[in-house]
Structures are given as C-alpha cells and as structure tokens.
C-alpha cells in the first residue's frame, strides 16, 4: 500500500499521522515538545501541554489560514472570555518549531499573526488591597474532606501570609519540609541562635522548584514564626501533598466568590513590611527595602551590593524584630 500523503482536509481530523510533513502537526511533535517546554518554561509546561493536547492534537496546518481555522474553533473559557492560555500554548509550540528548525522565523511570524494576542490588563493599585481581616476570613472559610486537608490548607495560607513567597514556593516548601534545614540554615549563615526562639529561617535553595529554569532561580530564604514549625511537621506526617489544583481558591474555600485573590497575601506582606520596618527594627539597614524584596525572592543574591551571607543575616534580623508586630496584625496563628 502506498504511503498516504497528508492533505489539507486533514486539518480537522482526529488522526495523528506520525509521518506527516505538515508544518503545524502537534501529534507528530508532542513528545519532543513536552521535553522542550519543561526545559524552557517548567512552570508553564503542564498547562501548555494540556491545552495543546485538547485543542491541537490530531490537527495539522500548512498555512496560516489553516491554523486560523483551528484557532477559531477554540471555545471561550467558562467565564466567557477568550482562552488566552490556549493561544499562548500554540505560540509556544510555534517557538519550538523555530528552535528545532522545523520552520523558519519568517514562517513563524506569519503563523503567529492569526493567533489573537490577548493582553491582560494591569491591575490598578487600589485593587491590590487586602486587609488582615480579609485574610482571617479567608482562612476561616477553608473546607476539606478530612481534618488533615483542612489543616494543610490553613497552614498553606498562613505561610503565604507570613513569608510573602509565591504559591508554588510555599507548596514545595511544605511538601519537601525537613526541620534539619532550619538548623543548617542558622549555622551556614551565622544567624544568632536567639533568633530561633521567635523565627524559623529556611534555605529555599534546598527546595526543588518545578519553575526553576536550569537551576538559575535567585537565591533566597523563607522566614516565618517558629510556631509554624510544629504545624509543618504535622503536615509532613499526614502524608497529604499540596498541588496546584488542590490549592485553588475555588477548591479550598466554601465561598470562594466572597473573597479576594489569594495572590494579594504576597502584596500584603510587602506593604506591611515596607510601612513598618523603619519604625520597628532597631538601627535598620540602609537598604532595608531591598532586603524585604530579598525575603520574597524578588532580588538577586548581590542585592544592595552586599554578599549573600550578609543579606541572609540582615533579612533574618529584620524579620526577627518585625515578627511580633506581624503576628499581632494578622492574628491568624490560632485560626
């Protein structure tokens, strides 16, 4: 039997011809693309692969017009808005085709021209406000099928509030928590032992993060009230694991529509520290604001022109003198 050549009408079939010569043919490239995107954008890999599996598997295109027909068949999201992530996934796949020599850059420009470029609107500063009371109400609204699930989700929210770190970072800190790292961090960076009476300092370079591209993530630490260490040990003993899909607001809360975006916990931490550090910390470092960014993993190791060890020591000192005020403001340790 003669080998069947791919035809234009195959664009909308569910058949994935491995020997296809089509320019756009995700079914042919899926395995190689998956490895490529996991190297290039680890934090986006899962979402992009899922979108391409859903909307591009079994479809082919040789021209921008054929790709346009595929793109136009993508339905809106449940909120009724264009599926921006699906469009970004297709753009990513086209970048892969260029990177692997399957198509030329000029061809990629023509293909991308038929993909809507949906830009997100910058959130106004007035919309980035969340109060300590808002955060307490969110934690009180946590639901779960088992006590260990409720405990894990409340602890996750508390750590978001007390560390100011990103959601992925807090999840992996919890999943990989090892109390010995706290002792190692104090010794490695020369943090005064008395600080351990109030705070825990955890070297986040000991935590494997899925979004850390080629191990180039900036170095930083997680600092939180020492009271949460026992909660972290309890979480680890439970065997429950946090994932992105079980820490969405709609998944964790009884009434998610009543509450503000969980990402604002990070903004609260930044604002609270900036507003109070100069008046609360004795002899605050001149670059205290930069060290707050360092605490949140926003700044490189040489922030302020100092060495990394100095940054860790002084970030820990700032937090040590701020922790009582932060605990009082949040009032969430016993929630």
N, C-alpha and C positions, 0 to 999 in steps of 0.2 A: 504494500500500500504506500502510495506517495505521501510524503510528509505534508501535512496541511499547513499552508502559509497563513499567518494572521491576517484578518480582514478588518476593514474599518467597522463593519457591523458588529464585530466582537466587543466593541467598547462597552456595551451594556450587558454582556453575558456574565454568568457567574463562573464561567470556565477559566481556569488559570493555566495557560499554556506555557510550560516551563521553557520551551524552545522559541518563545515569542521574540520577535525583533522589534516590537513596538518601543517607542522612546519612553512612554509612561506605561509601566507594567509592574505594579507593586507586587503582584503574586509571584513574579519571577525573582524579585529583589528582596523579598521580605526578610529572610534570614540575615542577609548581609547588611540590610538597612538597620535591623534591630541591633546588631553589634556596633554599627557606626554611631547610631544615636545614643547608645548607652555610654560610649566614649566621649562624644561631643557635648551632650546635654543630659547627664544622668537624671536630673530632677524632672525632666520633661519626657523621658523615654517612654515610660509606661502609658502616659496619656496619649502621646502621639501614636504609638503603636496601636493602641485600642481604637483610635479614630480612623487610622488607615485600614485596619482590619475591617472596620464597619463600613466604610464608605468607598474604599479603593480596591478592596480585594476582588479579583475576578474581572476587573475593568482595565481597559487599555486605551491609550490615546497616542496618536502620531502627530497631531496638530493641536494648536491652541484652541481651535474651535471644538474639537472633540473633548478636550479637557474642560472647556467651559460647560458643555452639556453635563458632564459628571458633577461639576461643582454646583450647578443649578439644581441638581437632584438632591442635594444635601438639605434635610429639613431643618427648620429652626429649633432652637432649644426649647425645653419645657416652659421657659419664661417668655417664649415668643420672640426671642432675639436671634440674629444670625449666629451660627455656630462658629465663633471666632477660633476656637481651639482646633476645629477640623480644618479650617483654612490654613492655620499656622502649621499643622501637621503636613499638609500637602506641600506647602512652601519648603518645609524641612526636607521632605523626600526629594524635591527638585534640587535642593542644595547637595544632597547625597549623590544624585545623578551627575552633577557637575564635578564633585570631588572625586568620584570614581571614574571619570572620563567617559561616561555613557552618553552625555550630551554636552554641547558647547555652552559657554556662558551666554552667548547671544541667543541661543535657543531657550535657555532658562529664563531670560528676560521676557521673551515672548509668551512663554507658558505662565509665568507669574502675573502677567498683565491681565489675565482672565480670572484671577483669584481675588475676591474682594479683600481690601485692606481695611479691616475693622479696627479702628484705634479706640482704646479705652480712654474715657475722659478722666482727667486728673481730678482727684477728689479735693474739694475746697477744704482749707484748714478748719473751717467751722464744722465740717462734717467728720473730722478726725477726733472729736472729743468723746471721751468715755470717762465716767466718774468711778470712784471706788465703790459707790453704792450700786452702780450698774454692774460692776464686776461681781460683787457679792450676790446679786440677784441671779446672775448667770450661773454661778457655782451652785446655788441653792436649787436651781431648776434642772440639774443633771439627773438623767434617768439611766437605768441599766437593768438587765435581766437578772443579774447576780450581784451580791454585795461587793465582790472583788472588781466588777466592772465599774460600779458607781465610784468606788474608792480610786480606781485608776484614773477615771475621767476627771474627778475633782482634783487629784494630785497634778494631773497634766495642766489644768487651768491655773492652779496655784503656781506651778513652776513657770508658766508663761508670764504670769504677773510679776513674780519675784526676780526672774532672771532677765526679762526683756529680750529673750532669744526668739528665734524663728520657730514656727511649729515643727518643722522637720527635725530641727536640732533638739528640741525638748523631747520629742518622741524617742529619738535614738539614744539620748542621754538616759531616759527611763528604761528602755529595752536592754541597754548594754551596761547598766549601772553596776559598778564594782566599788564598794566602800574603800577598798585599798587605794584607789586612785586619789581619794581625798588626802590621805596621809602622804602619798607620794608627791602630790602637788605642793603641799605645805613644805616638805623637805627640799624638793627640787628648786623651788623659787625663794626659799628663805623667808617664808611668811611667818610672822610671830605666832608662837604656839597659842598665846592667849586669845588670838582671833578665833580659834577653834571653839571657844565657849559660845560664840554667837553665830558664826557663819561657817558654811562649807564652801570650799573652793575646789572646783573640778576641772582638770585639764581637758579641754574639749578636743585637743589633738589626739587624745586617746580614744575618741569616739569615731567610729566609721560612719560617715555620712554618705547616703546614696547620691547626693547632689555635688559631692566634692570632686570636681573635674581634675583628673590626673594628679590628685593629691596637692592641688595648688590653693586650697581654701585657706584663707587667712587664719593665723593662729589666734586663739582667744580662750577665755575661761568661762565657766558657768559658776556664778556665785549665788547662794541662796541661804535662807535661815537654816541653822543647824537642826531645828525641829523637824525639817522635812526629810532628814536622812533616814529616820526610822520608817517613815512612810514609804520611801524608796525601797528599803529592804523588804517591807511587807509586800510591795508591788512585785518585786522580783520573785519572792517566794510563792506568789499566787500562780505564776505560770502564764498569766494573761499578757498578751502582746498588743501594743498600740500600732495601728496602721493609719495611713491617710484616710481610708474610707470609714474607719470607725471613730474618727475624731472630727468629723464634720459637725458643724453647729446643728444641722438638721438631724443628725444621727444621735448626738449626745444629749440634746435638751428636750424637755417635754413640750415647751412652747417656743421653738426657735424664732418664730416670726415676731416675737415681742422684744427680742434682744439685739444688741448691736454686734457688729462684726468682731469676731474673736481676734483678728489681726490688730485691733486697736489696743489690746493689752500691751503690746510692744511699744506703742506710741505713748501710753500712759506712763510706763516705766521711764522712758526717755524724758518726757516733760517733767515728771516728779523729781527725778534726779537733777535735771538742769535747774529747776526752780529752787531747790533746797540745798544743793551741795555746798555752795559758798558760805551759807549761813550756819551750816550744821557741822561740817568737817573742820577740825582744828588745823590751822595752817594748810589750807587746801593747796594742792599743786597748781602752778600757774596754768597748766594745760589740763585742768580737771574736766573740762567739757569734752576734750578729745579722749580722755580716759573712760568717760561714760560711753562713748562710741566704741571704744575697745571692749568694754564689758559686754556690749551687744553684738560683737563680732562684725562691726561696721568698719573698723580701721585696721590698717596693716600693722605688722609687728613693730615697725620702726616709728609708730605714731609719735609725734612730738619730737622727733629726732633722738629719742632715747632708745636704750636697748630693751629687748623683750622682757628680761628678768625685772628690770625697773618698772616697766608697765604693769606687770602682774602684781608686783608688790604694792604699788600705789593704787591700782584699781581695787585690790583687796582692802586696802586701808580706807579708801573712800566708802566702800560698801559696809565695812565694819562700823563706821561711825554713822552711816545712814540707815542701817537695818532696823533699829528700834522705831525710828520715825516712819519708815516704810510699812512695818508691821502694824503700827497703830493706824496709819491712814487706810490701809487695805482691810484690816480686820477679817482676814479670811483663813487664818490658820485653823480655827475651830469650826469652820463652816462645813 
